[in-house]
């Protein structure tokens, strides 16, 4: 590791320690099965997580939380189940696209899918209509146990406010910042992302609540 890289690694790990000290283990990402986690990653686009939970509860109540059943479900029933997540018609199309990929490529088996090399699987997921980098990486990290860091709006906001990156840093550059300076450990990446999500929701909002934030001691002077 270069001399220039060491301070950034130390800073990122310090942020992690402050947040972990405040929150403890987050248990993020919630989901009973890898497929449920993948479904949640698709449904959480442009909505709050509590809305996703309602949609997933609807799928469970209708016994639809299987790729084959989602594919064979009539539109009106699937739309009604997904309605709480918002943009439910678009999300139904995206969810079916993922289920079709999973069925055709991996016989509907998330365990089989997770055995693919990270880079191969990432490109396959990005080839599914409606799945972008953040959604693909959510699935890779949380459902497939692959060591890839997930970047979201909270990540960019927190790091930019702490003068660690510009506000408009592209996704891949911000991801590379974590990938390059942290150990490639699945549990570390999961927990760090979860802590960032919690901090973004509780403190680093559009109008920040810096006074109570656990990262306040690290703000630029």
C-alpha positions in Angstrom: 0.0 0.0 0.0 1.4 3.4 -1.0 2.0 6.2 1.5 -0.9 8.2 0.0 -3.3 5.3 0.4 -2.7 4.7 4.1 -4.4 7.9 5.4 -7.5 7.2 3.3 -7.7 3.6 4.5 -7.3 4.8 8.1 -10.0 7.4 7.6 -12.5 4.9 6.2 -11.9 2.5 9.0 -12.2 5.3 11.5 -15.6 6.2 10.0 -16.6 2.5 10.3 -15.5 2.3 13.9 -17.4 5.5 14.9 -20.6 4.2 13.2 -20.3 0.7 14.6 -19.7 2.1 18.0 -23.0 4.1 17.7 -25.2 1.5 16.0 -23.6 -1.9 16.7 -24.5 -4.6 14.1 -27.2 -3.4 11.7 -28.3 -6.8 10.3 -28.6 -5.1 6.9 -29.8 -6.4 4.4 -33.1 -7.8 5.7 -34.5 -10.9 4.0 -35.2 -14.6 4.8 -33.7 -16.0 1.6 -31.2 -14.9 -1.2 -34.2 -14.6 -3.6 -36.1 -12.4 -1.2 -33.0 -10.2 -0.8 -32.7 -9.9 -4.6 -36.4 -9.0 -4.9 -36.0 -6.3 -2.2 -33.0 -4.9 -4.1 -35.2 -4.5 -7.2 -38.2 -3.1 -5.4 -36.3 -0.6 -3.3 -35.5 1.6 -6.3 -36.9 5.0 -5.8 -38.8 4.2 -2.6 -38.4 3.8 1.2 -37.6 0.4 2.6 -40.8 0.3 4.7 -42.8 0.3 1.4 -40.7 -2.6 0.1 -41.4 -4.5 3.2 -45.2 -4.1 2.6 -44.8 -5.3 -1.0 -42.7 -8.4 0.0 -45.3 -9.2 2.7 -47.9 -9.1 0.0 -45.9 -11.5 -2.2 -45.5 -13.9 0.8 -49.2 -13.7 1.6 -50.0 -14.7 -2.0 -47.3 -17.4 -2.0 -45.6 -15.6 -4.9 -42.0 -15.3 -3.6 -40.6 -17.8 -6.1 -39.3 -16.9 -9.5 -41.6 -19.3 -11.4 -44.7 -18.0 -9.6 -43.8 -14.4 -10.3 -43.4 -15.3 -13.9 -46.7 -17.1 -14.1 -48.7 -14.6 -12.0 -51.4 -12.5 -13.8 -50.5 -8.9 -14.2 -53.3 -7.6 -12.0 -52.4 -9.8 -9.1 -48.7 -9.0 -9.3 -49.4 -5.3 -9.7 -51.6 -5.2 -6.6 -49.0 -7.1 -4.6 -46.2 -4.6 -5.6 -48.4 -1.5 -5.3 -46.9 -0.3 -2.0 -43.4 -0.1 -3.5 -44.4 2.5 -6.0 -44.0 2.5 -9.8 -45.4 -1.0 -9.5 -46.0 -1.7 -13.2 -42.4 -0.8 -14.0 -41.1 -2.9 -11.1 -43.2 -5.8 -12.1 -41.5 -5.8 -15.5 -38.1 -5.5 -13.9 -38.8 -8.2 -11.4 -40.0 -10.6 -14.1 -36.9 -9.8 -16.2 -34.7 -10.9 -13.3 -36.8 -14.0 -12.6 -36.7 -14.9 -16.3 -32.9 -14.6 -16.3 -32.7 -16.7 -13.1 -34.9 -19.4 -14.5 -33.3 -19.6 -17.9 -29.6 -19.2 -16.8 -29.6 -20.9 -13.4 -32.8 -23.0 -13.3 -34.2 -20.6 -10.8 -31.5 -21.4 -8.2 -29.8 -18.5 -6.5 -27.2 -20.8 -5.0 -26.2 -21.9 -8.4 -26.1 -18.3 -9.6 -23.9 -17.3 -6.7 -21.2 -19.8 -7.8 -20.4 -17.7 -10.8 -17.3 -15.5 -10.6 -18.1 -12.0 -9.4 -17.2 -10.1 -12.6 -19.1 -12.6 -14.9 -22.2 -12.4 -12.7 -22.1 -8.6 -12.4 -22.1 -8.2 -16.2 -25.0 -10.7 -16.5 -27.0 -8.8 -13.9 -26.2 -5.4 -15.6 -27.6 -6.9 -18.8 -31.0 -7.3 -17.3 -33.3 -4.5 -18.2 -33.9 -2.2 -15.2 -30.9 -3.4 -13.2 -28.2 -0.8 -12.7 -24.9 -0.9 -10.8 -26.4 -0.3 -7.3 -29.1 -2.9 -7.7 -26.7 -5.4 -9.2 -24.2 -4.9 -6.4 -26.9 -5.2 -3.7 -27.7 -8.6 -5.2 -24.0 -9.6 -5.5 -23.1 -8.6 -1.9 -26.1 -9.5 0.1 -27.7 -12.4 -1.9 -24.6 -13.9 -3.4 -22.0 -13.2 -0.7 -19.6 -11.5 -3.2 -17.0 -9.0 -1.9 -18.2 -5.9 -3.8 -18.9 -2.5 -2.1 -22.4 -1.1 -2.7 -22.6 2.7 -3.2 -25.8 4.7 -2.7 -26.8 8.3 -2.4 -26.0 8.2 1.3 -22.5 7.1 0.6 -21.9 10.0 -1.8 -23.5 12.5 0.6 -21.6 11.4 3.7 -18.2 11.3 2.0 -18.6 14.6 0.2 -19.6 16.3 3.4 -16.5 15.0 5.0 -14.4 16.2 2.1 -13.4 12.7 0.9 -14.9 13.1 -2.6 -16.7 15.6 -4.8 -20.5 15.5 -4.7 -20.7 14.4 -8.3 -18.3 11.5 -8.1 -19.4 8.7 -10.4 -20.6 5.4 -9.0 -17.6 3.4 -10.2 -15.1 5.9 -8.8 -16.7 6.0 -5.4 -16.9 2.2 -5.3 -13.3 1.9 -6.3 -12.3 4.2 -3.4 -13.7 1.6 -0.9 -12.6 -1.4 -2.9 -9.0 -0.1 -3.1 -8.6 0.9 0.5 -10.5 -1.7 2.5 -10.0 -5.4 2.9 -12.2 -7.4 0.5 -14.3 -8.9 3.2 -18.0 -9.6 2.6 -19.0 -9.0 6.2 -17.1 -5.8 6.4 -18.6 -4.5 3.1 -22.1 -5.5 4.3 -21.8 -3.9 7.7 -20.2 -0.7 6.4 -22.9 -0.2 3.8 -25.6 -0.9 6.4 -24.0 1.6 8.8 -24.0 4.2 6.0 -27.7 3.6 5.2 -28.6 4.0 8.9 -26.5 7.2 9.2 -27.9 8.6 6.1 -31.5 8.1 7.2 -30.9 9.3 10.8 -28.4 12.1 10.4 -27.0 12.9 7.0 -30.2 14.0 5.4 -30.6 16.7 2.8 -30.8 19.0 5.8 -28.1 17.3 8.0 -28.4 16.8 11.7 -24.7 17.2 12.4 -25.0 18.0 16.1 -26.1 14.5 17.0 -24.3 12.6 14.3 -21.7 10.0 15.4 -19.4 11.3 12.7 -19.4 14.9 14.0 -15.9 14.7 15.4 -14.6 13.9 11.9 -16.2 16.8 10.1 -13.7 19.2 8.4 -12.7 22.1 10.6 
